[in-house]
């Protein structure tokens, strides 16, 4: 980027009939900067076109819909359906505008006549229900139009939107991002889509192939472990990776539906022993082999009645020492507990509560007993795994739900945490009665862990604290002792007596929870695994695995997935603009703003030579270079010296920048190269 570029002139143009008390919701400049399209607050169904030279309103567009006036749609509203404009775009000259609507359609409009030239929808029949088109775009030459529809569909049309050329599909997954920005490469060979969850997708239009699905830079880790000289980890985006010491990570397998939960086998001695069982985003249970092959064991979940509260804070898959697995199947309307082994395959175990769905499972330390918590209630059962018979069946109160469970090492006490009133219960399996009740936490209990001796218990809660409990001298009850640590996601008592907790990074505390021994230097940790015998601690965040020494927290190895990553725009006075991703992908560069001050994203605006772009923020704009060699070097901040209103849109030319404020002021900044 030319470091000597500077602002030489500055002027403000007030749009003629723009009503400043109605803030601008959307603003889009034409490709040549001659025209501006806006949608104002309280005028959600009207788009207005303005001249950037005179500030005169050129025309207004008010689209109609076949759904107008209907009151029988799925959206819960108190008034008949009214058309809202959800996204806008202008072509290069500003002659044609494209509007995305809330009836699942988009349309191209002739701004000279006001005529709607097309009703753009990727299906054979027009939709008959509410749905938002969150992003629309023209190609640079105006020969293609794009629109993003519900369920991840992107329609590619001709220049007027009258002919559907192809439909692109965003990979579905657990993360569930919405397409909020679209762009076509300058040569019309690639389509870029930015998602609200910070993922991005790139397709090659020649064959509709997905060239890149960039999610690993933001993908959350759901499980990690190590055995057999390998480290394995699984991510919510549907990836299972492995890595051997000193080597690069290898993608073992992937699932389009994403991964909700995965449990790796405890032992891999037998050659035919599966590596893991995974619950996908649609609740399908899949067996994963060591070579990456997979087989479905239980189908996707059936549709459930809306409004139900589902708590899945605990595990719904349990690996056993004999190589088998227990899992809760959700492909029926009633509860189904299944056991899988290589020898017997999948078989169902009998349960007394066939009318309920299983929320999560908890196995005792010796794997003698299994506790089952059910969804939306405080009912629970305990099975003897040797006989597969129910030995205890009870409930706490109809107004609360069980959110966490843990067995004592002697397998007599079962600790249960709840949501409402944040109650903690101790139940004796031998006596089949509750022996204690406490209410020390201020929110739902999320984690319970007994010590190896059974004399201590840790409880973590959504109030973001962890408390330590110790048996009284007469061993009749537990009482809180020691310190209290806040902002905790996970807690466990080690054999040494020290306490390992996770709150962004792993921490090791003294046995009385009063002294911090260390806090590891890691970033955004989402999952951990430890082995005291090997003094090993593994933690994982977004596409990074840290291998640590458990006793000291020392970093032994850092493993990072080699995947496309965006450069992050420097936050120079950007204030509320939290994330700006700059992607150097084929046909790019592309800029994606998943979180802006107006809750949407902006398409990338390049200067004619393709070397610069400008990004609006709250108190000004950021001017950056786009060349491959130094895409983000030395950004220039352009403050709104004469206007403190937040920006809604921006344009960059070879010698000028246009910035449009929410209150209707158009800032015009002249640029020139300074002489050395």
TIPA-111259 format. One line per field, with one value per residue (C-alpha): residue number from 1; residue in one letter; x, y, z. Coordinates in Angstrom, 1 decimal, padded with zeros to 4 digits, m for minus. Layout:
<sites>
num NUM,...
residuo a,...
x X,...
y Y,...
z Z,...
</sites>
This chain:
<sites>
num 1,2,3,4,5,6,7,8,9,10,11,12,13,14,15,16,17,18,19,20,21,22,23,24,25,26,27,28,29,30,31,32,33,34,35,36,37,38,39,40,41,42,43,44,45,46,47,48,49,50,51,52,53,54,55,56,57,58,59,60,61,62,63,64,65,66,67,68,69,70,71,72,73,74,75,76,77,78,79,80,81,82,83,84,85,86,87,88,89,90,91,92,93,94,95,96,97,98,99,100,101,102,103,104,105,106,107,108,109,110,111,112,113,114,115,116,117,118,119,120,121,122,123,124,125,126,127,128,129,130,131,132,133,134,135,136,137,138,139,140,141,142,143,144,145,146,147,148,149,150,151,152,153,154,155,156,157,158,159,160,161,162,163,164,165,166,167,168,169,170,171,172,173,174,175,176,177,178,179,180,181,182,183,184,185,186,187,188,189,190,191,192,193,194,195,196,197,198,199,200,201,202,203,204,205,206,207,208,209,210,211,212,213,214,215,216,217,218,219,220,221,222,223,224,225,226,227,228,229,230,231,232,233,234,235,236,237,238,239,240,241,242,243,244,245,246,247,248,249,250,251,252,253,254,255,256,257,258,259,260,261,262,263,264,265,266,267,268,269,270,271,272,273,274,275,276,277,278,279,280,281,282,283,284,285,286,287,288,289,290,291,292,293,294,295,296,297,298,299,300,301,302,303,304,305,306,307,308,309,310,311,312,313,314,315,316,317,318,319,320,321,322,323,324,325,326,327,328,329,330,331,332,333,334,335,336,337,338,339,340,341,342,343,344,345,346,347,348,349,350,351,352,353,354,355,356,357,358,359,360,361,362,363,364,365,366,367,368,369,370,371,372,373,374,375,376,377,378,379,380,381,382,383,384,385,386,387,388,389,390,391,392,393,394,395,396,397,398,399,400,401,402,403,404,405,406,407,408,409,410,411,412,413,414,415,416,417,418,419,420,421,422,423,424,425,426,427,428,429,430,431,432,433,434,435,436,437,438,439,440,441,442,443,444,445,446,447,448,449,450,451,452,453,454,455,456,457,458,459,460,461,462,463,464,465,466,467,468,469,470,471,472,473,474,475,476,477,478,479,480,481,482,483,484,485,486,487,488,489,490,491,492,493,494,495,496,497,498,499,500,501,502,503,504,505,506,507,508,509,510,511,512,513,514,515,516,517,518,519,520,521,522,523,524,525,526,527,528,529,530,531,532,533,534,535,536,537,538,539,540,541,542,543,544,545,546,547,548,549,550,551,552,553,554,555,556,557,558,559,560,561,562,563,564,565,566,567,568,569,570,571,572,573,574,575,576,577,578,579,580,581,582,583,584,585,586,587,588,589,590,591,592,593,594,595,596,597,598,599,600,601,602,603,604,605,606,607,608,609,610,611,612,613,614,615,616,617,618,619,620,621,622,623,624,625,626,627,628,629,630,631,632,633,634,635,636,637,638,639,640,641,642,643,644,645,646,647,648,649,650,651,652,653,654,655,656,657,658,659,660,661,662,663,664,665,666,667,668,669,670,671,672,673,674,675,676
residuo x,x,x,x,x,x,x,x,x,x,x,x,x,x,x,x,x,x,x,x,x,x,x,x,x,x,x,x,x,x,x,x,x,x,x,x,x,x,x,x,x,x,x,x,x,x,x,x,x,x,x,x,x,x,x,x,x,x,x,x,x,x,x,x,x,x,x,x,x,x,x,x,x,x,x,x,x,x,x,x,x,x,x,x,x,x,x,x,x,x,x,x,x,x,x,x,x,x,x,x,x,x,x,x,x,x,x,x,x,x,x,x,x,x,x,x,x,x,x,x,x,x,x,x,x,x,x,x,x,x,x,x,x,x,x,x,x,x,x,x,x,x,x,x,x,x,x,x,x,x,x,x,x,x,x,x,x,x,x,x,x,x,x,x,x,x,x,x,x,x,x,x,x,x,x,x,x,x,x,x,x,x,x,x,x,x,x,x,x,x,x,x,x,x,x,x,x,x,x,x,x,x,x,x,x,x,x,x,x,x,x,x,x,x,x,x,x,x,x,x,x,x,x,x,x,x,x,x,x,x,x,x,x,x,x,x,x,x,x,x,x,x,x,x,x,x,x,x,x,x,x,x,x,x,x,x,x,x,x,x,x,x,x,x,x,x,x,x,x,x,x,x,x,x,x,x,x,x,x,x,x,x,x,x,x,x,x,x,x,x,x,x,x,x,x,x,x,x,x,x,x,x,x,x,x,x,x,x,x,x,x,x,x,x,x,x,x,x,x,x,x,x,x,x,x,x,x,x,x,x,x,x,x,x,x,x,x,x,x,x,x,x,x,x,x,x,x,x,x,x,x,x,x,x,x,x,x,x,x,x,x,x,x,x,x,x,x,x,x,x,x,x,x,x,x,x,x,x,x,x,x,x,x,x,x,x,x,x,x,x,x,x,x,x,x,x,x,x,x,x,x,x,x,x,x,x,x,x,x,x,x,x,x,x,x,x,x,x,x,x,x,x,x,x,x,x,x,x,x,x,x,x,x,x,x,x,x,x,x,x,x,x,x,x,x,x,x,x,x,x,x,x,x,x,x,x,x,x,x,x,x,x,x,x,x,x,x,x,x,x,x,x,x,x,x,x,x,x,x,x,x,x,x,x,x,x,x,x,x,x,x,x,x,x,x,x,x,x,x,x,x,x,x,x,x,x,x,x,x,x,x,x,x,x,x,x,x,x,x,x,x,x,x,x,x,x,x,x,x,x,x,x,x,x,x,x,x,x,x,x,x,x,x,x,x,x,x,x,x,x,x,x,x,x,x,x,x,x,x,x,x,x,x,x,x,x,x,x,x,x,x,x,x,x,x,x,x,x,x,x,x,x,x,x,x,x,x,x,x,x,x,x,x,x,x,x,x,x,x,x,x,x,x,x,x,x,x,x,x,x,x,x,x,x,x,x,x,x,x,x,x,x,x,x,x,x,x,x,x,x,x,x,x,x,x,x,x,x,x,x,x,x,x,x,x,x,x,x,x,x,x,x,x,x,x,x,x,x,x,x,x,x,x,x,x,x,x,x,x,x,x,x,x,x,x,x
x 000.0,001.3,002.3,002.1,m001.6,m003.3,m006.6,m006.5,m010.1,m013.2,m016.8,m020.3,m023.3,m026.8,m029.2,m032.2,m035.2,m033.5,m035.2,m032.3,m034.5,m034.9,m031.6,m030.3,m030.6,m028.8,m026.7,m025.0,m023.0,m023.0,m019.8,m018.8,m019.7,m022.3,m025.4,m026.4,m029.3,m030.6,m033.3,m034.3,m035.7,m039.6,m039.5,m038.3,m040.3,m039.0,m035.6,m034.5,m031.9,m029.8,m027.3,m023.9,m023.2,m026.3,m027.9,m031.2,m033.5,m033.7,m036.4,m038.0,m038.6,m041.4,m041.6,m044.8,m045.3,m047.9,m047.8,m048.9,m051.9,m051.8,m052.0,m051.7,m047.9,m045.6,m044.0,m045.7,m046.8,m049.8,m050.4,m050.8,m047.6,m045.8,m042.9,m039.5,m036.3,m033.6,m030.6,m029.7,m027.2,m026.5,m024.9,m021.9,m023.8,m026.6,m029.2,m030.3,m030.9,m031.4,m033.5,m033.7,m037.1,m038.7,m040.9,m037.9,m037.6,m035.3,m035.7,m033.9,m035.4,m034.9,m034.2,m035.2,m038.7,m039.2,m040.2,m039.4,m037.7,m037.7,m038.8,m035.8,m036.3,m034.4,m037.4,m039.9,m042.9,m042.8,m042.7,m045.8,m044.3,m042.0,m038.2,m035.3,m033.0,m030.0,m027.6,m027.7,m024.9,m024.2,m021.0,m018.6,m019.7,m023.4,m023.8,m024.6,m026.8,m026.6,m029.1,m028.8,m031.9,m032.9,m031.4,m028.0,m029.1,m027.4,m029.1,m027.0,m029.0,m028.4,m027.9,m031.7,m032.5,m034.9,m033.0,m031.7,m028.3,m027.4,m027.9,m025.0,m025.4,m023.6,m022.4,m024.8,m023.4,m023.9,m022.6,m025.5,m024.2,m026.3,m025.0,m024.7,m022.4,m021.9,m019.3,m018.3,m014.7,m013.8,m013.5,m016.9,m015.2,m015.8,m018.6,m017.7,m020.1,m019.4,m021.4,m022.6,m020.5,m017.3,m017.0,m016.7,m017.3,m015.9,m017.3,m016.0,m018.9,m017.6,m018.7,m020.3,m017.5,m016.8,m013.2,m012.9,m015.0,m013.0,m014.1,m011.1,m009.9,m013.1,m013.9,m014.5,m013.0,m015.5,m013.1,m009.4,m007.4,m004.1,m003.2,m001.0,001.5,m001.2,m003.2,m006.8,m009.3,m012.8,m014.4,m017.9,m017.5,m017.4,m013.6,m011.7,m007.9,m004.9,m001.2,002.0,004.8,006.7,004.4,001.7,m002.0,m003.9,m007.6,m008.9,m012.6,m015.3,m019.1,m021.2,m023.7,m021.1,m020.2,m022.1,m020.2,m017.5,m016.1,m012.9,m012.3,m010.5,m008.3,m007.2,m005.6,m007.8,m007.3,m011.1,m011.7,m013.4,m011.6,m014.7,m018.4,m019.7,m023.0,m023.6,m025.4,m028.6,m028.2,m027.1,m024.7,m021.7,m018.9,m015.5,m012.7,m008.9,m008.6,m011.3,m014.1,m017.4,m020.8,m024.1,m025.4,m028.5,m030.4,m031.0,m033.4,m037.0,m038.6,m039.6,m042.3,m041.1,m040.5,m039.0,m036.0,m033.2,m030.2,m027.2,m024.5,m023.3,m022.1,m024.6,m021.9,m019.9,m016.8,m016.4,m013.2,m014.1,m014.1,m017.9,m019.9,m023.2,m025.1,m028.5,m030.3,m032.7,m034.2,m037.4,m040.0,m039.2,m036.0,m033.6,m030.3,m028.1,m024.9,m022.5,m019.8,m017.8,m019.1,m022.8,m023.4,m026.1,m028.7,m031.2,m031.3,m034.6,m035.6,m038.5,m039.3,m040.1,m042.0,m038.9,m035.8,m032.4,m030.5,m027.1,m025.3,m022.9,m020.9,m019.4,m015.6,m015.5,m018.1,m020.5,m023.3,m024.8,m026.9,m029.4,m030.9,m033.9,m034.8,m037.0,m037.4,m035.7,m036.2,m033.2,m032.5,m029.4,m028.6,m026.3,m024.2,m023.4,m027.0,m028.5,m031.2,m032.5,m031.4,m032.7,m035.3,m036.4,m037.0,m036.4,m039.0,m041.3,m040.1,m036.4,m034.1,m030.9,m027.9,m024.9,m024.1,m021.1,m020.5,m018.3,m015.3,m016.9,m020.0,m022.4,m023.1,m024.5,m024.2,m026.9,m026.9,m030.0,m030.9,m033.7,m032.6,m029.1,m029.6,m027.0,m028.2,m026.4,m028.2,m027.1,m027.6,m027.3,m030.0,m031.9,m032.6,m031.3,m028.9,m028.1,m029.3,m027.4,m028.0,m024.6,m024.6,m026.6,m027.2,m027.5,m024.8,m022.8,m020.0,m019.6,m016.4,m015.5,m011.9,m010.2,m010.6,m014.2,m013.8,m014.0,m016.3,m016.0,m019.1,m019.0,m022.0,m023.3,m022.8,m019.2,m017.9,m016.5,m016.8,m014.9,m016.9,m015.3,m016.8,m017.4,m015.4,m018.4,m018.7,m022.4,m022.4,m020.3,m019.5,m017.9,m014.3,m011.4,m011.5,m013.9,m012.8,m014.9,m015.4,m014.9,m016.0,m014.6,m013.1,m011.5,m009.5,m006.3,m004.8,m002.2,m005.0,m004.4,m007.4,m007.4,m009.8,m010.5,m011.5,m010.3,m006.9,m006.1,m005.1,m003.7,m004.8,m003.8,m005.9,m007.7,m008.5,m006.7,m003.4,m002.9,000.0,000.0,m002.1,m001.0,m000.2,m002.8,m005.6,m009.4,m009.3,m012.5,m011.5,m008.9,m007.5,m005.0,m003.0,m001.4,000.8,002.4,002.3,000.5,m002.1,m003.6,m005.8,m007.3,m008.8,m009.6,m007.4,m004.6,m003.6,m001.3,000.8,001.6,003.3,000.5,002.5,004.1,002.0,005.1,004.4,006.0,004.5,002.1,000.2,m001.7,m004.0,m002.8,m005.9,m006.9,m007.0,m008.0,m005.9,m007.8,m008.2,m006.3,m008.8,m007.7,m010.4,m012.9,m014.8,m017.9,m016.5,m015.3,m014.2,m013.1,m011.8,m009.6,m009.4,m006.8,m008.6,m008.8,m010.4,m010.0,m009.3,m012.5,m013.6,m016.1,m017.6,m019.7,m020.3,m020.8,m022.6,m025.7,m025.7,m024.9,m021.8,m020.6,m019.4,m015.8,m015.2,m012.0,m010.4,m010.2,m006.6,m007.7,m005.0,m007.1,m010.4,m012.2,m014.1,m016.7,m016.6,m018.2,m016.1,m014.6,m013.3,m010.2,m008.3,m006.2,m004.1,m005.1,m002.0,m000.9,002.5,001.3,m002.4,m002.8,000.3,000.0,m003.8,m004.9,m007.7,m010.1,m011.9,m015.2,m013.9,m017.1,m019.6,m019.8,m022.6,m021.9,m021.3,m023.6,m021.7,m018.5,m017.0,m013.4,m012.2,m008.7,m008.8,m011.8,m013.6,m017.3,m018.6,m022.4,m023.6,m026.8,m028.2,m028.1,m024.7,m022.5,m018.8,m016.6,m012.8,m010.3,m007.1,m003.8,m000.3,002.0,005.3,008.4
y 000.0,003.5,004.9,008.6,008.8,011.6,013.4,016.8,018.0,017.3,018.3,017.4,016.9,016.8,014.5,016.7,015.0,012.5,012.6,012.7,011.4,008.1,006.4,004.7,000.9,000.1,002.1,001.0,003.0,002.2,000.8,004.2,006.1,008.3,007.1,005.9,003.6,003.8,002.2,004.2,003.2,003.1,002.9,m000.7,m001.3,001.6,002.1,005.5,006.4,009.5,011.5,011.7,014.9,016.9,015.1,015.0,012.0,010.3,007.7,005.5,001.7,000.1,m003.6,m005.6,m009.2,m012.0,m012.4,m008.8,m008.7,m012.3,m013.1,m016.9,m017.2,m019.1,m016.0,m014.9,m011.4,m009.3,m007.6,m008.8,m009.4,m006.3,m006.1,m005.3,m004.8,m007.0,m006.4,m004.1,m003.8,m001.4,m002.2,m000.3,002.7,002.8,002.1,m001.2,m002.0,m005.4,m005.8,m008.8,m009.1,m010.9,m013.1,m015.3,m013.5,m010.9,m008.7,m006.5,m003.0,m000.5,002.7,004.8,003.4,001.9,m001.4,m004.7,m006.8,m010.1,m012.2,m014.1,m017.4,m020.7,m023.0,m024.0,m022.4,m019.1,m019.4,m019.0,m018.1,m015.6,m015.9,m013.4,m012.8,m011.4,m010.7,m009.7,m008.7,m007.7,m008.9,m006.2,m006.2,m006.6,m009.8,m011.9,m011.4,m013.3,m013.7,m015.6,m017.6,m019.4,m022.9,m021.8,m021.6,m019.1,m018.4,m017.3,m015.5,m013.5,m009.7,m008.9,m011.8,m013.3,m016.6,m018.9,m020.2,m022.3,m022.8,m023.1,m024.8,m023.7,m026.9,m027.5,m028.0,m027.6,m024.0,m022.8,m019.6,m017.4,m016.0,m012.2,m011.1,m012.1,m011.2,m012.3,m012.3,m009.7,m012.5,m014.0,m017.4,m017.5,m016.7,m015.8,m016.0,m014.7,m016.2,m014.7,m017.2,m015.9,m018.9,m018.3,m020.4,m020.1,m021.8,m022.2,m021.3,m023.5,m026.7,m025.4,m027.0,m025.9,m024.6,m023.6,m023.8,m021.7,m022.8,m024.2,m020.7,m020.5,m024.1,m025.1,m028.3,m030.7,m033.4,m034.2,m037.2,m039.1,m042.8,m045.0,m042.2,m040.0,m037.0,m037.0,m034.2,m033.5,m030.2,m028.8,m028.2,m032.0,m032.7,m035.4,m034.8,m036.7,m035.8,m037.7,m035.9,m033.6,m034.0,m031.9,m032.6,m035.1,m034.8,m038.3,m037.8,m035.2,m034.9,m032.3,m032.2,m031.2,m033.0,m032.4,m034.9,m037.5,m040.1,m041.9,m045.5,m046.1,m048.8,m049.7,m053.0,m055.1,m054.5,m054.3,m051.9,m048.6,m045.4,m043.4,m042.9,m039.5,m037.8,m035.5,m032.2,m034.0,m036.5,m039.4,m041.8,m042.8,m045.3,m044.0,m046.5,m045.8,m045.4,m042.8,m045.0,m044.7,m046.4,m045.2,m046.9,m044.8,m042.5,m038.8,m037.5,m037.3,m033.8,m032.7,m030.4,m026.8,m025.0,m027.9,m027.3,m029.7,m029.9,m031.8,m030.6,m034.1,m036.9,m039.0,m041.5,m043.5,m045.6,m048.7,m050.6,m053.7,m051.7,m051.3,m048.1,m046.9,m044.2,m042.5,m042.9,m040.1,m041.6,m042.5,m040.4,m042.4,m043.0,m045.6,m046.6,m048.7,m050.7,m051.2,m053.8,m055.2,m058.7,m058.0,m054.8,m052.4,m053.6,m051.7,m051.9,m051.9,m048.7,m048.0,m044.5,m045.2,m041.9,m039.7,m038.7,m039.2,m035.9,m037.3,m040.3,m040.7,m043.9,m044.8,m045.0,m048.8,m048.8,m050.8,m048.4,m046.0,m043.0,m041.6,m038.0,m037.2,m034.1,m031.4,m033.1,m034.2,m037.9,m040.2,m044.0,m046.0,m049.2,m052.0,m052.6,m056.2,m057.2,m054.3,m054.0,m050.8,m050.6,m047.1,m044.9,m041.5,m037.8,m034.6,m032.0,m031.4,m027.8,m028.5,m030.3,m032.3,m030.7,m032.6,m035.9,m037.6,m040.9,m041.2,m043.6,m046.2,m046.0,m045.4,m041.7,m040.0,m036.2,m034.4,m030.8,m028.9,m025.7,m023.9,m022.8,m024.3,m027.2,m029.9,m033.3,m036.3,m039.7,m042.9,m045.9,m048.4,m046.7,m045.4,m042.0,m038.4,m037.8,m034.1,m031.0,m027.7,m024.4,m022.6,m021.6,m018.8,m020.5,m023.9,m026.4,m027.5,m029.8,m032.2,m034.2,m036.3,m036.6,m040.0,m040.5,m039.6,m037.1,m034.0,m032.8,m029.9,m028.1,m025.6,m023.5,m021.1,m018.4,m018.9,m020.1,m023.4,m024.5,m027.2,m029.5,m031.7,m034.5,m033.6,m035.4,m037.7,m038.3,m037.5,m034.6,m032.3,m028.7,m025.9,m025.1,m023.1,m020.4,m019.7,m019.3,m017.4,m017.7,m021.5,m023.9,m027.2,m028.4,m031.7,m032.9,m034.7,m037.7,m035.3,m033.3,m030.2,m028.8,m028.4,m025.9,m024.4,m020.7,m019.7,m021.3,m024.2,m023.4,m025.5,m024.6,m025.8,m028.5,m025.9,m023.7,m020.7,m020.6,m020.4,m022.6,m021.7,m020.4,m021.8,m019.5,m020.7,m019.0,m019.7,m023.2,m025.2,m028.8,m030.5,m034.0,m035.0,m038.0,m037.7,m040.8,m039.3,m035.7,m034.7,m032.1,m031.5,m028.4,m027.2,m024.0,m022.8,m025.0,m025.1,m028.0,m027.2,m030.0,m029.0,m030.5,m031.1,m030.3,m027.1,m025.8,m025.6,m025.7,m028.7,m028.5,m026.3,m028.0,m025.9,m027.1,m025.8,m024.2,m021.0,m018.2,m014.6,m011.6,m009.5,m005.9,m003.7,m002.1,001.5,003.5,001.0,000.9,m001.2,m003.0,m006.1,m008.3,m007.6,m010.6,m010.1,m013.3,m013.9,m016.7,m017.4,m014.5,m012.3,m010.5,m010.6,m008.7,m010.0,m008.1,m010.6,m008.1,m004.5,m001.7,m002.4,m006.1,m007.1,m007.2,m005.0,m006.1,m005.3,m002.0,m001.8,001.1,000.9,m000.4,m003.0,m001.9,m000.3,m000.7,001.2,m000.1,002.0,001.9,004.1,007.2,007.1,004.6,002.4,002.7,m000.4,m001.9,m005.2,m006.4,m009.9,m008.9,m006.6,m006.8,m004.9,m002.9,000.6,001.2,004.8,006.0,008.5,010.2,012.0,015.3,017.2,014.6,012.3,010.1,006.4,005.4,003.1,002.8,003.6,003.9,004.3,005.6,006.4,009.9,010.1,008.3,008.7,008.0,008.0,008.6,007.4,010.9,011.5,013.3,012.3,013.0,013.4,013.1,013.9,011.8,012.4,011.0,013.2,014.3,013.1
z 000.0,m000.8,002.6,001.3,000.6,002.5,002.8,000.9,000.9,003.0,002.5,003.7,001.5,003.1,001.3,000.3,001.8,004.1,007.5,010.1,013.0,011.1,011.3,008.2,008.4,005.1,002.7,m000.5,m003.1,m006.8,m008.2,m009.6,m006.5,m008.3,m006.5,m003.0,m002.0,001.5,003.8,006.8,010.2,010.2,006.4,006.3,003.1,001.1,m000.5,m001.7,m004.4,m004.1,m006.3,m004.6,m006.6,m005.7,m002.8,m004.7,m004.3,m007.7,m007.0,m004.3,m004.5,m002.6,m003.4,m003.1,m002.0,m002.5,001.3,002.0,004.4,005.4,009.1,008.9,008.6,010.9,012.3,015.5,014.8,015.9,012.6,009.0,006.9,005.7,003.4,005.0,003.0,004.6,002.2,m000.7,m003.5,m006.5,m009.8,m011.1,m012.5,m010.0,m012.7,m011.2,m007.6,m005.9,m002.8,m000.5,001.3,004.2,002.0,001.0,m002.4,m003.9,m006.9,m009.4,m009.9,m012.7,m010.9,m013.9,m014.1,m010.7,m012.3,m010.6,m013.3,m011.5,m008.5,m007.5,m005.7,m006.1,m005.9,m008.6,m006.7,m004.9,m001.1,000.9,004.3,006.0,005.5,005.3,002.4,004.4,001.6,m002.1,m004.5,m008.1,m009.9,m010.9,m014.5,m013.6,m015.5,m012.3,m009.3,m006.0,m003.2,000.1,001.2,004.4,005.0,003.5,m000.2,m002.4,m005.8,m008.7,m011.4,m014.6,m014.5,m014.2,m011.8,m014.3,m015.0,m012.2,m013.3,m010.3,m006.5,m004.1,m000.7,002.4,004.3,007.2,010.7,014.4,014.3,012.2,010.7,008.4,005.2,005.8,003.0,m000.7,m003.3,m006.8,m007.9,m010.6,m013.2,m012.3,m011.6,m007.8,m005.3,m001.7,001.2,004.7,007.6,010.9,012.9,011.2,008.8,005.0,001.9,m001.6,m004.7,m008.2,m010.5,m013.4,m011.6,m008.4,m006.4,m002.9,m003.1,000.6,003.7,006.2,009.6,011.3,012.4,014.5,015.1,018.7,020.1,021.7,022.9,023.0,024.2,023.7,023.4,021.3,020.7,019.0,020.0,018.8,018.9,017.4,016.6,016.5,012.7,012.2,012.0,013.7,013.7,014.9,015.3,016.2,018.1,015.8,012.8,011.3,012.1,009.8,009.1,009.9,008.9,008.8,009.1,007.2,010.1,012.6,015.9,019.1,021.2,020.7,023.2,022.3,023.4,026.7,025.2,021.6,022.2,019.9,016.2,015.5,018.4,017.0,017.8,018.9,018.9,017.8,018.1,015.1,015.0,014.0,016.9,014.6,016.4,014.2,014.9,013.8,013.0,013.3,009.6,009.4,008.1,009.7,010.2,011.5,014.6,015.3,012.9,013.3,016.0,015.1,015.2,018.6,019.9,019.9,023.2,025.1,027.3,026.5,028.9,027.5,029.8,030.6,028.3,026.3,025.2,027.7,026.7,028.9,029.9,027.9,024.6,024.4,024.5,026.0,024.3,024.5,021.1,020.1,017.0,018.8,020.7,023.9,025.9,024.5,026.0,023.8,024.2,021.3,021.1,018.2,019.1,019.6,017.6,018.9,021.4,023.6,027.4,029.2,031.0,033.3,031.8,028.2,027.9,028.5,026.6,028.1,028.8,029.8,031.5,034.3,035.1,038.4,038.9,038.8,036.0,038.2,038.0,035.4,036.3,033.7,033.9,031.8,029.9,031.3,034.7,037.9,037.4,037.4,037.3,038.4,036.5,037.7,034.6,035.6,035.5,033.5,036.1,037.6,041.3,042.1,040.6,042.0,041.4,043.3,042.4,039.4,039.1,038.6,036.2,036.9,035.3,036.7,038.4,040.0,041.8,044.9,044.5,046.8,044.4,047.3,047.0,043.9,043.9,041.8,040.7,039.5,037.7,039.7,043.2,042.3,044.7,045.3,046.5,047.9,047.5,049.1,046.7,049.5,051.6,048.5,050.1,050.0,052.8,052.2,050.4,049.9,048.0,048.0,044.3,042.7,039.4,037.7,038.7,035.6,036.9,039.9,040.6,043.6,044.8,044.5,048.3,048.2,051.0,048.8,046.0,043.6,042.3,039.4,038.5,035.8,038.5,037.3,040.6,041.9,045.5,047.4,049.7,052.5,054.6,058.2,060.9,061.6,057.8,058.0,055.5,053.3,054.0,051.9,052.8,051.4,048.8,046.0,042.4,039.8,036.1,036.0,033.2,034.5,037.8,039.0,042.0,041.1,043.0,044.4,046.0,043.8,041.9,038.1,036.8,033.4,032.9,029.5,030.3,032.6,036.2,039.0,042.6,046.0,047.7,049.8,046.7,048.2,046.3,042.5,041.6,037.9,035.0,031.7,028.8,026.4,024.4,024.4,025.7,025.1,025.9,028.1,028.9,031.5,032.6,036.0,035.6,032.5,034.0,030.8,030.1,026.7,026.0,022.7,021.4,017.9,015.6,018.2,020.6,023.5,025.1,028.7,031.7,034.2,037.4,036.2,033.2,031.1,027.3,025.7,022.2,020.2,017.4,014.9,012.0,008.7,007.3,005.6,008.1,007.6,008.5,011.1,010.4,012.9,015.4,014.9,016.6,015.3,018.6,018.0,014.9,016.8,013.9,010.3,008.4,005.3,003.1,000.5,m001.4,m005.1,m007.0,m003.9,m001.8,000.2,003.2,005.7,008.6,010.7,013.5,012.6,014.4,012.4,012.8,009.2,007.0,004.2,000.8,m000.1,m002.0,m004.0,m005.8,m009.5,m009.4,m006.8,m004.3,m001.7,000.2,002.9,005.9,007.8,011.6,014.3,014.4,010.9,008.4,007.9,004.6,004.0,001.2,m000.5,m002.2,m001.5,m000.2,002.6,002.8,006.1,006.4,007.9,007.7,007.5,009.8,008.3,011.2,010.7,011.8,010.9,011.9,014.9,013.6,013.1,009.5,007.4,004.1,002.3,m001.2,m002.4,m005.8,m007.0,m005.6,m003.2,m000.3,000.3,003.8,004.6,008.1,009.7,010.0,006.2,005.9,003.0,003.7,000.7,001.2,m001.5,m001.6,m003.2,m003.0,m000.9,m002.3,m000.6
</sites>
